Amino acid sequence: MNKEQYLGVKVSPLNYEEIIDDIKSRMQAGEQSTIIAVNPEKVMTASQNAELLDLINNSTYQIPDGVGILLASKLKGGNIRSRVTGVDMMERLIRFASEEGRKVFLYGAKEEVVTEAKRKLEETYPSLMISGYENGYVKDHDALVEKINASEAELLFVAMGSPRQELWIREHMPKLNVKVFQGVGGSFDVFSGRVKRAPAFFQKLGLEWLYRLIKDPKRLKRQMNLPRFLLKVLFSKGS
């Protein structure tokens, strides 16, 4: 795929359906795939952090999780036309796993969060096979790798916050038989019902950031990364 690049950070132009189709092909070929969400704040950090930049750019899919990435693509005449959010990408993959009979493993968050997320996902998708789970406080990671492999899971969702979750995936991926890895941040909190997403109106317009800002004005400092990011992209030499 022809990826776009903003401040040195690669972004995949594929939408949900195209990513799922591509993942199907890669799974059939026995290839492993990684998914990382990219937003203006992460791009700004990665442009100053070589390890994070390498982590993002060496992922299979850098999904445009942020309206700022769409705006940057328009500014530079790119082809990204829709957001691909981390939580929605996870749900699309869960649906795919349910329909295709693929086993899933959930790793991360508090015990009560991951178990409730598991219960509600299985309730929503009765044919879904969650073959194992583990909370985010495990100490013996070698034993965890064995547990994941024993579960025969093909899709692994890691909820530890970024970039910690992606660093964990990169370190342990060679020892895992999993085919699809996604770091999902706080998505288990959403699926467990402990955290409510923005109303559909805000989601449709790509304004979840505004909803979160209204609910928590202290986020204003973080949101200032958006105009700074767009200005840097606008005056950068290429994309």
C-alpha positions in Angstrom: 0.0 0.0 0.0 1.2 3.5 -0.7 1.4 5.1 2.8 1.4 8.8 3.4 3.9 10.4 5.7 3.6 13.4 8.0 6.6 14.8 9.9 8.4 11.5 9.1 5.5 9.3 10.5 3.8 6.8 8.1 0.0 6.6 7.9 -1.9 3.9 6.2 -4.6 5.2 3.8 -6.8 2.1 4.1 -10.3 2.1 5.6 -11.7 -0.6 7.9 -12.9 -2.9 5.1 -9.7 -2.7 3.2 -7.6 -3.4 6.3 -9.7 -6.5 7.1 -9.4 -7.7 3.5 -5.6 -7.2 3.6 -5.4 -9.0 7.0 -7.3 -12.0 5.7 -4.7 -12.3 2.9 -1.8 -11.9 5.2 -3.3 -14.5 7.7 -3.7 -17.0 4.8 -0.1 -16.4 3.9 1.0 -17.1 7.5 2.2 -13.5 8.0 1.9 -11.5 11.3 0.4 -8.1 11.2 0.5 -5.2 13.7 -1.9 -2.3 14.1 -1.0 1.1 15.7 -3.3 4.1 16.1 -1.8 7.4 14.9 -3.0 10.9 15.9 -1.4 14.4 15.8 -0.2 14.1 19.4 1.6 10.8 18.7 3.1 12.2 15.4 4.4 15.3 17.3 6.0 13.0 19.9 7.4 10.6 17.4 9.0 13.4 15.4 11.2 14.0 18.5 11.5 10.4 19.6 13.5 8.0 17.4 12.3 4.8 19.2 8.6 5.8 18.9 9.1 6.8 15.2 10.7 3.4 14.5 7.9 1.6 16.4 5.2 3.3 14.4 6.8 3.1 11.0 7.6 -0.6 11.3 4.0 -1.5 12.0 1.9 -3.1 9.3 -1.0 -0.6 9.6 -0.7 2.9 11.0 -4.4 3.7 11.3 -5.5 7.4 11.1 -7.1 7.7 14.5 -7.7 11.5 14.7 -9.4 14.1 12.6 -6.1 16.0 12.5 -4.6 13.3 10.2 -7.5 13.7 7.8 -7.0 17.4 7.7 -3.3 16.9 7.1 -4.0 14.6 4.3 -6.3 17.2 2.7 -3.7 19.9 3.1 -1.1 17.8 1.3 -3.4 16.3 -1.4 -3.4 12.9 0.2 -5.9 10.0 -0.1 -7.0 9.5 3.5 -10.7 10.1 3.5 -11.9 8.6 6.8 -10.8 8.0 10.3 -10.0 4.5 11.5 -10.2 4.7 15.3 -8.5 2.2 17.6 -11.7 1.1 19.4 -13.7 0.7 16.2 -10.9 -1.2 14.5 -10.9 -3.6 17.5 -14.6 -4.1 17.2 -14.3 -4.7 13.4 -11.7 -7.3 14.1 -13.8 -8.9 16.8 -16.7 -9.2 14.4 -14.3 -10.7 11.8 -13.0 -13.2 14.3 -16.6 -14.1 15.3 -17.7 -14.6 11.7 -14.6 -16.5 10.6 -14.2 -18.7 13.7 -10.9 -17.2 14.7 -9.7 -17.3 18.4 -9.0 -14.1 20.3 -6.9 -13.3 23.4 -7.4 -10.2 25.6 -4.4 -8.9 27.6 -4.3 -5.8 29.8 -6.3 -3.5 32.1 -7.6 -4.4 35.6 -9.0 -7.9 36.3 -12.5 -6.6 36.7 -12.3 -4.6 33.5 -10.9 -7.3 31.2 -13.3 -10.0 32.5 -16.3 -7.6 32.0 -15.1 -6.7 28.6 -14.8 -10.4 27.7 -18.3 -11.1 29.1 -19.9 -8.3 27.1 -18.1 -9.0 23.9 -19.2 -12.7 24.1 -22.8 -11.5 24.8 -22.7 -9.2 21.8 -21.1 -11.8 19.5 -22.3 -15.2 20.6 -20.1 -17.1 18.2 -17.0 -15.3 19.3 -14.2 -17.5 20.7 -12.2 -15.7 23.4 -9.8 -18.5 24.1 -8.0 -16.7 26.9 -7.4 -13.5 28.8 -5.0 -12.0 31.3 -5.0 -8.7 33.3 -2.3 -6.1 32.8 -0.5 -6.9 36.1 1.1 -10.2 35.2 4.8 -10.4 36.2 5.9 -13.6 34.4 5.8 -12.7 30.7 7.4 -15.9 29.5 4.5 -17.8 31.2 2.1 -15.3 29.5 3.6 -16.1 26.1 3.1 -19.8 26.8 -0.5 -19.2 27.9 -1.3 -17.2 24.7 0.2 -19.8 22.5 -1.6 -22.6 24.3 -4.9 -20.7 23.7 -4.3 -21.0 20.0 -5.4 -17.4 19.6 -4.9 -15.8 16.2 -5.8 -12.2 17.3 -4.3 -10.5 20.3 -5.5 -7.3 21.8 -3.1 -5.6 24.2 -4.5 -2.8 26.5 -1.6 -1.2 28.3 -1.4 2.3 26.9 0.8 3.5 24.1 3.7 3.1 23.4 4.1 0.5 26.2 1.6 -1.9 24.6 3.4 -1.7 21.2 6.8 -2.1 22.8 5.5 -5.3 24.5 4.1 -6.5 21.2 7.4 -5.9 19.4 9.4 -7.7 22.1 7.2 -10.8 22.3 5.9 -11.1 18.7 8.7 -13.4 17.5 7.8 -16.0 20.2 4.0 -15.8 19.6 1.9 -17.8 17.1 -0.6 -14.9 16.9 -1.2 -13.5 13.5 -2.8 -10.1 14.3 -1.7 -7.8 17.1 -3.4 -4.5 18.1 -2.5 -2.2 21.0 -5.9 -0.9 22.1 -5.2 1.5 24.9 -8.4 2.1 26.9 -10.7 0.1 24.7 -11.4 -2.6 27.3 -12.8 0.1 29.5 -15.2 1.0 26.6 -16.3 -2.5 25.9 -16.7 -3.3 29.6 -19.1 -0.3 29.8 -16.9 1.6 32.4 -16.1 4.4 30.0 -18.7 5.9 27.7 -17.8 7.0 24.2 -18.9 10.4 22.8 -22.5 10.5 21.4 -22.8 9.2 17.9 -23.2 12.8 16.6 -19.7 13.7 17.8 -18.3 10.4 16.5 -19.8 10.9 13.0 -18.2 14.4 12.7 -14.9 13.3 14.1 -15.4 15.5 17.1 -14.8 13.1 19.9 -11.9 15.2 21.0 -14.2 18.2 21.4 -16.6 16.1 23.5 -13.8 15.0 25.7 -12.6 18.6 26.0 -16.0 19.8 27.1 -16.2 17.0 29.7 -12.6 17.7 30.8 -11.3 21.2 30.1 -7.9 20.3 31.5 -7.3 18.5 28.2 -7.0 21.9 26.5 -3.2 21.8 26.7 -3.0 18.5 25.0 -5.5 19.6 22.3 -3.2 22.5 21.4 -1.0 19.8 19.6 -3.6 19.8 16.8 -3.0 23.3 15.5 0.7 23.0 16.0 0.7 19.7 14.1 -1.3 21.2 11.2 1.0 24.2 11.0 4.1 22.0 10.9 2.6 19.8 8.2 1.5 22.8 6.2 5.0 24.2 6.1 6.8 20.9 5.7 8.5 20.2 2.4 6.7 17.0 1.6 4.3 14.3 2.8 
